[in-house]
Amino acid sequence: MKDINIKDHIITSKIELSNLPTLLDLEEKDDEVKDKLKKVRKKLGKLQDTLYAHGKYSVLVCLQGMDTSGKDSLIREVFKDFNARGVEVMSFKVPTTLELKHDYLWRHYIALPARGKFGVHNRTHYENVLVTRVHPSYILGENLPNVNTVEDVNEAFWDKRFEQINNFEKHLVENGTVIFKFFMNLSKEEQKNRLLRRLDLKEKNWKFSAGDLKERKLWDDYIFCYQDAINRTSKAHAPWFNIPADNKPAARLAVATILYETLKKYDDIQEPELDEKTKANIDLYRQQLNNE
């Protein structure tokens, strides 16, 4: 099996999405890839236990991608061996009335993981420069000062919003959050196949929405917005990773490997030691319990 090299996925310079792969060929059968994932996610689970006990870092995992890119199943498979108390999964839908009463980052900020925990966000704060950029009329629902018509949602508006997102992420990193941003890079042909599967298999029908086809017609618009967002916000402290998503098992392994290989480099993440007084009295405590 081919090794997964982080350098093949991390985005460190300007990119064109059309030049990035959507299929990761590990030169191995899917069953072998799944077995490899089981091993990596067990290591991740142990690392998460240590992170939880250490209590100084949090980890924010951001998953973005077109419909059917496999985000839900990736969350299920990659984080299966985590202690439930140490991971929180959030899925962001259309903003509620309450959320629209606050700035666009508010609902994402209050969902951030506490120190010692993983937060996995299925769709993220980047929806505010993706779906709203494809559909600028949505911005009017935020009731912002000086934004009264769609014409006010101009390039200067998006420049400011990207600046705010970069500052938001920088603030998080400087205060102990490790950020991973994964773009699930799905080909248009594979999306078509997955949508057809939802229609052909009765047990998958519930996943299908006619709205998926309307958004599919805007594929090129979305790709432009994804590309621009990645190019403007892939920073050394919070980089984007391109995850070829046409093969689900390979995509899951890539994400798990990047998480583990990156986090294990944080050699200051250690389980806390007992204080000297407690260590000195371990035999006494043991005796007290045995004499009950």
N, C-alpha and C positions, 0 to 999 in steps of 0.2 A: 504494500500500500504506500502511496506517495505521502510524504510528510506534509503537514499544513504549516506553511511558513507565514508568520504574521506580516512580514514585509511584502508579501504578495497581495495583501488585503488592505493594509493601512493606506490612507490617502494623505499624502504629504505635499502634494502640489496640485495645480489646476488639472482637472480631468474633463474628458468628454465621455459621458455615459455610454455612448455608442461604441467606445473603444474598450470598455470593461467587460469581462466575461460574465455571462449569466449561468453558465454551467461549470461546475467544479468536478472534474474527472479525477478521482483518486485511484483509478486503475484497480478497483476492487469491487466485489459484489456488495450489494446493499446490506446483506446480512453481516458481512465482515465490518462494514462501516458502523453498523449499529452496535456490534460488540465492542468496537473501539470507543464509541460514545459512552457506553456503560462504564468503561474503565475511567474515562476522563471525568465523567460527572460524579463518580464516587470520590475522586480526588478533590473535585470542586466542593462537594458536600463537606468533606473534612476541613477544607480551607475555610468554608463558611462558618463552621463551628468555632474555629480559632478566631476569626474576624469578630464573631459575636461576643466571645469571651473578652477579647482585647478591647473592643468598644471605643476605638478612636477613629476608625474610618467607616464610611458608608459607601455602598456601590450602587450607582445608578446605571441601569441597562436600558438604553433607548432603542426600540425596534420600529423602523419605518419601512414601508414598502407598499407597492400597489396592492389592490385587492387580490386575494388568493395567493399571496407570496409566502404563506406558511408561518406567519407569526404565532398564531395560537398553538399550533402543534409543536412548534419549536419551544415555546415556553413549557409546554407539558413534558417534553422529552428531555430538555437540557437541565431543568431544575427539579427533576423527579426525586433525586436523592438529598434534597435540601431539607433541613429541619424546618417545619412549617412556621416556627416562631421567628425564623431568621430571614424570611423572604416575603415581600408583599408585591402582588401583581395588580396593576391598575390598567384599565382600558378606557381611553378617553373618546367619548362620542360627541355628538352635537352639544355645545354648551347649554346648560340649563339657564333658567331665568336668573337664579341666584348668581351663577358664575358670570353671567353677562353684566351683573351689577359691579363686578370687580375688574381689574385689569386682566389682560389675557393670560398672564403668567401665574395669576393667583391660584387657580385650581391645580396647576402643576406643582407650585411651591408647597402647598399644604399636603401634597401626596408624596413628597420626598421621603426617602428612607432615613430613619434615625441612625445614629452611630451604631455600628455593629450589624447592620442589616443590609440586605440587597433589596433594591426597588426595581422592579421590571415594569417598564411602561410600554404598553402595546398601543402604538401611536402616541405622540409626545407633544411637547411644546412646539415642535416643528410643523404641526398641522396649521399653525398660525402664519406660516409663510409658504404653505403648500396649497391646501384646499381653499384657503381664503384668497390666495393669489390667483388661483384658477377661477374662483368665483368671488371677485372683489365686492360684490353686493353684500356678501355675508358680513363684511367689516362694518356696514351701516348698523347692524344689530348690536355692535359694541357701544354705540352712542358716544363716540369720542368727540372731544372738542376739536373744532376746525375740520371735521370730516362730515360734510353734509350731503355730498353726492359721490357717486362712483369716481368722478373725475378727480376728487380729492385723494383717492387711493392711488397715488402716483409713484414714480420711482423714488422720490425723496422719502415718501412714507415707508417704502420697503427698506431703503437704506437705514433708516432709523430703527426699524424693527430688527434687522439683522444685528445692528450694533447693540441693541438691548439684549438680544439672545446671547451674544458673545460675552457681554458683561455679566449676565446671569450665570452662565456656566463658569466663568472665571471666578466669580464669587464663591460658587459651590466648591470648586476644586481647592481654592485657597483655605477653605474651612473644613477640609477633610473628606470630601466626596470624590470618589474615583468614577469618572464618567466613561462609558462605552457607548458609542453611537453606531448601530449596525444598519446599513441600507440593504434590504433584501432585494437584490437585483434580479428581477423576473423578466423573462422575455415576453413579448406580446403574444407569441404563438403558444407558449406554455400557459399563459393566463387563459387563452381561449380553450385549451384542452381541459383546464381545471373547472372552468365555468360549465362546459359541456358535461363534465362528470357530475357536477351538482344537479344538472337537469336529468341525466340518464339514470342515476342511482337514487331510488326512492328515499333511502335513508339519508341522502345528502341534500334532498330538495329544500329543507328548511334553511340551508345556508344561502340559497339563491335569492337575489333581489333584482327586480327589473332595473333598479337604480344602478346596479353594477354595469349594465350595458350602456347606460347614459354616460357614466364616467369613463367607460372604456373608449368612447368616441373622442374623449379629450386626452387620450394617451400622450400625444406629443406635447400638449400643454403641461401635463404633469411631469414628464421627463425633463422639460426645460426648467421647471421650478425646482425639481429635485437636484438637478445638476448645479443650478445657481446657488441653492442653499448649501449644498455640500462644499462647493468651492469657496463660499464666503465664511463658512463656520468650521471647517476642519482645521483645528489648531493643535499645537503640540500637547497642550494640557487636556484637550477634549477632541481627539481625532475621530474622523469617520472611518468605518471599515466597509469595504465593498464585499458583500456576501453573495456569491452566485447562488440563486435560489431555485433554479430549474430542477435540481435534484434535492429533495428534502433531507434525506439522511446525511448527505455531504454538507449541506448548509448548517444543519444542527451541530455536526461535529466541528465545523469551522468555528462557529460561535463559541462552543464550549472550550475548544482548544485556546482560542484567543483570550478568553476570560482567565483560564487557568494559568497559561504561560505568562500573562501579564501580571496577575496578582501575586504569583509566587515570588516575583522579584521584589515585592515589598517585604524585605527581611525584618523589618521592625514590627510586623504583625506577629505577635507571639502570645501564647496563653499567659495570663498574669500569674505570678508566683505568690504563694502565701506570704503573709507578713512574717517577720522573724519570730514574733511571740507565738503565733499559731504553729509554725514549724517546730519550734522548740518544745511544744506541748503535745505533739501528735501522739506520742506513746501514752500520755495521760488521758487524752480524749478516747483513745482506743480502749484503754483499761476501763474507763467509765462506762462505755457502751457494753463491753463484754461482761461487766459486773451487774448489768440490769437484771 
